[in-house]
């Protein structure tokens, strides 16, 4: 009877080693989900130095407004008052602020999500109305170089997708760790 129990523990070693390919699979799927967030499809880009611009949405759905610019430079994030108008109806769209300030960074550039909005397909006009007294950065009292920044309209990526991608990466790393550490550290 004891030999059967000992054999089942030895089989556990091989089962734990099977966690390694499962962990690799979870990491690959998680990275693909997170990359999908960083590479969200850009629909329109307008320099912040411009006052307004027009773009066309081919499909109805949720979209995001991002501020993109050079990393480590003074940002006009608090100086912008963005208005979005449907050209067909003449009504202004409701913009919902992003409370968590979702960001996507590269080595030189950074993006910050400002607003989310739902829109039907059609033509839209985006305008930046900022007040002259807020043109100066309040903290540094230095002028902001508006040419370094742009406003981007991108397709919305659900937070759940990002969460599941990060969770897949973490669980994949844990599976690889358990699959390698336990069979090698404990002699069955």
DATA-V859009 format. One record per helix or strand of 3 or more residues. SS is the DSSP state (2 for helix, 1 for strand). FROM is the first residue (numbers start at 1). TO is the last residue. If there is no record, write none. Layout:
BEGIN
ss | from | to
SS | FROM | TO
SS | FROM | TO
END
This chain:
BEGIN
ss | from | to
2 | 2 | 17
2 | 19 | 38
1 | 42 | 47
1 | 52 | 57
1 | 61 | 70
1 | 82 | 86
1 | 103 | 105
1 | 109 | 119
1 | 122 | 128
2 | 132 | 134
2 | 146 | 148
1 | 149 | 155
2 | 159 | 185
END
